[in-house]
Amino acid sequence: MDIKRTVLWAIFFVSAIMLFDNWQREHGRQSMFFPNPAATHSASAPATSAPGASGTGSEVAAPASNTAPATAATAPGTPAQQPAPAAQLIHFSTDVYDGEIDTRGGTLEKLTLTRKSDPKQGDLNITLFDRTANHTYLARTGLIGGDFPNHNDVFTALPGPRSLTDDQKSFQISLESPVKGGVKVVKTYTFTRGSFVIGVDTKIENVGTAPVTPSVYMELVRDSTPVDTPRFSHTFLGPAVYTNEHHFQKISFSDIDKNKAEYATSGNSGWIAMVQHYFASAWIPREGAKRDIYVEKIDPTLYRVGITEPVATVAPGQSVDVSARLFAGPEEERILEGVAPGLDLVKDYGWVTIIAKPLFWLLEKIYGFVGNWGWAIVLLTLLIKAVFFPLSAASYKSMARMKEITPRMQALRERFKSDPQKMNAALMELYKTEKVNPFGGCLPIVIQIPVFISLYWVLLSSVEMRGAPWVLWIHDLSQQDPYYILPVLMAVSMFVQTKLNPTPPDPVQAKMMMFMPIAFSVMFFFFPSGLVLYYVVNNVLSIAQQYYITRMMGTQKKSKPA
């Protein structure tokens, strides 16, 4: 029997490991045993095409247009067949950004969010947009509906400032395209002090002899390279679409691969975004402007989400401006709410959003009072435990009563082990006589589960934890405990809770309950310290509550006359 049980346990552990590894691979993460093709990128030039027709090499198909289909993305050769001018990178900086604009297409090619930090915390800067041999993430625009300037054409940077001076609130960088199809484009980026929103203006000038009806496209292009997230936890990575009619829609890379992506394809409101852990980027066109939305795979390793916005017919000698905003920054709810309706949903809590958002609001209010996110977590957990104390008390009282009658239950099971029907009847009679509800300890806990799951997602999703210190050795609540003190405390607290609970009558179940603290502590060794802090405080408060209630019941029992 012992050998069989050992074999079964071995099969269980191997199966669990393989299931976890498959889950990692399914979500685009590095496998523990096999190379992950999603994370391996070709060193060839990344896709740089305009939306509409197919291209080759460094050129990709452009988004479909409701007007005339776009021609090949490459610029036709001039009569003299002169080589195209070489592209340049324009460096710029603000108080929140450091980046580069590629004159090829006027594409925002590199964007680093800068943040000053305590030397103990290290570099807290994060690079969103980037183009390297192993990673691509871009924000780009252009025209379709004809042989018009797009993101493959080399623009000319116009003179102007490239950074904020001490007395400036904003500055602009303008780039001018070559004339194509009788059209010239002047693209202007506006950077504002303290803002994660970039104004992007596209001025379309008809310098030809015939009217033109182009459409402007705005898109985010990204590979599926996973971002750094805590082990044993999954956060969403991929495109998202929002319209007033269909609200927030996430699209996974795997659904795009399988042609199963479902999203709103048109509208006159909303935005499109690329979402990752803690950070997001989003194109926000003018409210009320008609737009078509597209999400597609354009390369074995590249995906894009974009918007095409039709432009009214532009007569010869006339021009039209198409303005939009590009958000690129942290998923801080207060910032997102002020940028565009619904943009705060990129901080995704999933199905527990209705509970998680009020919890974060409360956590934020507590932080405003104490000025430390770690102590805010402690106080919020304490407050939640106080609110649920009546339910917890009912649960612990029920468990205490069950613990008292456990020896009698085991005796009945042993006595009637050959007759399950009589055993069940005897157990029910025991419950009735002792006025014990076998499910009384579970129901109050089940009611609290959505709240504690919501708080888990609040702490996992909140970029405010990034770089936030608590005390002593905890300098960043978004990173794992460097000395594993909190995970050890977590394991100890779980072990104490296990000893306080009634011992399961089944020996296998009893062993599993004793094994659980070890299994969970392995995961908690890799969890962010803010999450582990929450669980440690919750467990310590639960132990205190359970001890107090059990002791109180014992005192009451002794005080009763015999």
Secondary structure, 3 states (H helix, E strand, C coil): CHHHHHHHHHHHHHHHHHHHHHHHHHCCCCCCCCCCHHHCCCCCCCCCCCCCCCCCCCCCCCCCCCCCCCCCCCCCCCCCCCCCCCCCEEEEECCCEEEEEECECCEEEEEEECCCCCHHHCCCCEECCEECCCCEEEEEEEEECCCCCCCCCECEECCCCCECCCCCCEEEEEEECCCECCEEEEEEEEEECCCCEEEEEEEEEECCCCCECCEEEEEEEEECCCCCCCCCCCCCCEEEEEECCCEEEECCHHHHHCCCCCCCCEECCCEEEEEECCEEEEEEECCCCCEEEEEEEEECCEEEEEEEEECCCECCCCEEEEEEEEEEEECCHHHHHHHCCCHHHHCCCHHHHHHHHHHHHHHHHHHHHHCCHHHHHHHHHHHHHHHCHHHHHHHHHHHHHHHHHHHHHHHHHHHCCCCHHHHHHHHHHHHHHHCCCCCCCCHHHHHHHHHHHHHHHHHHHCHHHCCCCCCCCCCCCCCCCCCCHHHHHHHHHHHHHHHHCCCCCCHHHHHHHHHHHHHHHHHHCCCCHHHHHHHHHHHHHHHHHHHHHHHHHHHHHHHCCC
